[in-house]
């Protein structure tokens, strides 16, 4: 592998290429039904074609995350409107590489690159309120919750499932449709640079 934008001892990040789709089949699935949308190993041909369209769009920038030479996930930044100069961030990791520090390290390295090369003063993201592991990661980096809204959840008809009952406080139902509570979180450039030095140590 070469042409990396970001390189560390074990984490490397580069622009996402079409040829990387074949590695998604090696990803491990999430057992939690609430995280079904992150199961890239089950992408269909039509879903991959939609991915290809998103990657080609001028509004989107996709980056592949490698642990040594293994693709373990991606980071994307998307500009929802050309009138809005701030980007929305998204992060997804292969399940077997979660809770090992790779998500934190990848995101910190990427944000350092983002604030140095994209000439932006902030970045934001949306995260489901039930996804406490992700929220903890984002708060550790320096993101702060700024608003909350309801969004159609990717999985419907799960009212009888035990997992749904366990997380019911994070959902609302209207007209038999399940809506997820979603937090919008924001990170300012100065706050990020004040929190972390170039070695990844907290000031």
C-alpha positions in Angstrom: 0.0 0.0 0.0 1.2 3.5 -0.7 -0.1 7.1 -1.2 -1.3 7.3 2.3 -2.5 10.7 3.5 -2.0 9.8 7.1 0.5 7.3 8.6 1.1 6.3 12.1 2.9 3.3 13.6 -0.1 1.0 12.9 -2.9 3.1 11.6 -2.9 4.4 8.0 -5.5 6.4 6.1 -5.9 7.1 2.4 -8.6 8.1 -0.1 -11.2 5.3 -0.5 -10.9 3.5 -3.8 -13.5 1.4 -5.7 -11.3 -1.7 -5.4 -11.7 -1.7 -1.6 -15.3 -2.8 -1.7 -14.2 -6.4 -2.0 -12.7 -6.2 1.5 -16.0 -5.5 3.1 -17.0 -9.2 2.8 -14.2 -9.9 5.3 -15.7 -7.7 8.0 -17.4 -9.3 11.0 -21.1 -8.5 11.5 -22.5 -6.7 14.6 -24.6 -9.0 16.7 -26.7 -6.0 17.9 -29.7 -5.7 15.6 -29.7 -1.9 16.4 -26.3 -1.7 14.5 -27.5 -3.6 11.4 -26.7 -0.5 9.3 -23.0 -1.0 10.0 -22.9 -4.5 8.6 -20.9 -3.8 5.5 -20.2 -7.5 5.0 -23.8 -7.9 3.8 -23.9 -5.2 1.2 -25.9 -6.2 -1.9 -24.8 -5.4 -5.5 -27.3 -2.5 -5.7 -26.1 -1.1 -2.3 -22.5 -1.2 -3.6 -23.6 0.7 -6.7 -25.1 3.3 -4.4 -21.9 3.5 -2.5 -20.0 4.1 -5.7 -22.3 7.0 -6.6 -21.7 8.5 -3.1 -17.9 8.2 -3.5 -18.0 9.9 -6.9 -20.1 12.8 -5.6 -18.3 16.1 -5.2 -20.2 16.6 -1.9 -18.5 13.5 -0.3 -15.0 12.5 0.7 -14.4 8.9 1.7 -11.2 7.7 3.4 -10.1 4.1 4.0 -8.7 3.1 7.4 -6.0 0.5 7.5 -4.5 -1.3 10.5 -1.1 -2.3 9.1 -2.3 -3.6 5.6 -5.8 -4.6 6.6 -8.8 -2.5 5.8 -10.7 -2.1 9.1 -13.2 0.7 8.3 -13.8 4.1 6.8 -14.3 7.8 7.6 -16.4 10.0 5.4 -17.0 13.7 5.4 -20.0 15.0 3.5 -21.2 18.5 2.7 -25.0 18.3 2.7 -25.3 21.7 0.9 -22.8 23.8 -1.0 -24.2 26.7 0.9 -23.1 25.1 4.2 -19.3 25.0 4.3 -19.1 22.6 7.3 -18.8 18.9 6.8 -20.7 16.1 8.4 -18.5 13.2 9.7 -19.2 9.5 9.7 -17.1 6.7 11.1 -17.5 2.9 10.6 -15.2 0.1 11.8 -15.2 -3.7 11.2 -16.8 -5.1 14.4 -13.7 -7.2 15.3 -11.6 -4.1 15.5 -14.0 -2.2 17.8 -13.2 -1.4 21.5 -9.5 -1.7 20.8 -8.6 1.9 20.5 -8.4 2.0 16.7 -11.5 4.1 16.3 -10.2 6.7 18.7 -6.8 6.8 17.1 -8.1 6.9 13.5 -10.5 9.7 14.3 -7.9 11.8 16.1 -5.4 11.4 13.3 -8.0 12.2 10.7 -9.3 15.3 12.5 -5.8 16.6 12.8 -5.5 16.1 9.0 -8.9 17.6 8.4 -8.3 20.8 10.3 -4.9 21.3 8.7 -6.0 20.7 5.1 -9.6 21.5 4.7 -9.4 25.1 6.1 -12.6 24.5 8.2 -13.3 25.8 11.7 -15.6 23.0 12.8 -17.1 19.6 11.9 -20.3 17.9 13.0 -22.0 14.5 13.1 -25.2 12.8 13.9 -25.3 9.8 16.2 -28.1 7.6 17.5 -28.7 8.2 21.2 -28.6 4.5 22.0 -25.1 4.2 20.6 -23.4 5.1 23.9 -20.1 3.6 22.8 -19.8 5.9 19.8 -21.0 8.9 21.9 -18.3 8.2 24.5 -15.7 8.1 21.7 -16.8 11.4 20.2 -16.9 13.1 23.6 -13.4 11.9 24.4 -12.2 13.5 21.2 -14.0 16.8 22.1 -17.4 16.7 20.4 -20.3 18.3 22.2 -24.0 17.7 21.9 -25.7 20.7 20.4 -29.2 19.4 19.5 -31.5 16.4 19.4 -34.1 15.2 16.9 -36.1 12.2 15.8 -35.3 10.2 12.6 -36.8 7.2 11.0 -34.9 4.2 12.2 -33.3 1.8 9.7 -34.9 -1.3 11.3 -38.7 -1.4 11.8 -41.1 -4.0 13.1 -38.9 -4.8 16.1 -41.3 -4.0 18.9 -41.4 -7.6 20.2 -37.6 -7.9 20.4 -35.9 -8.0 23.8 -33.1 -5.7 22.5 -35.7 -3.1 21.5 -37.3 -3.3 24.9 -33.9 -2.8 26.6 -33.2 0.4 24.5 -36.8 1.7 24.3 -35.9 4.9 26.1 -33.9 6.0 23.0 -36.9 5.5 20.6 -40.4 6.8 20.0 -43.2 5.3 18.1 -45.7 7.2 16.0 -48.3 5.6 13.7 -46.5 2.2 14.1 -43.2 3.8 12.8 -40.1 3.6 15.0 -38.1 6.8 15.4 -34.7 7.0 16.9 -33.5 9.8 19.1 -30.5 11.3 17.4 -27.9 13.7 18.8 -26.1 16.3 16.6 -22.6 16.8 17.9 -20.1 19.5 17.0 -16.3 19.9 17.3 -14.6 23.2 16.9 -11.1 23.4 15.5 -9.6 25.4 18.3 -11.1 23.1 21.0 -9.6 20.1 19.2 -6.1 21.7 18.9 -6.2 22.8 22.5 -7.1 19.3 23.7 -4.6 17.2 21.7 -0.9 17.6 20.8 0.5 16.1 17.7 1.5 12.9 19.5 -2.1 12.3 20.6 -1.4 13.3 24.2 -3.9 15.4 26.1 -2.7 18.8 27.0 
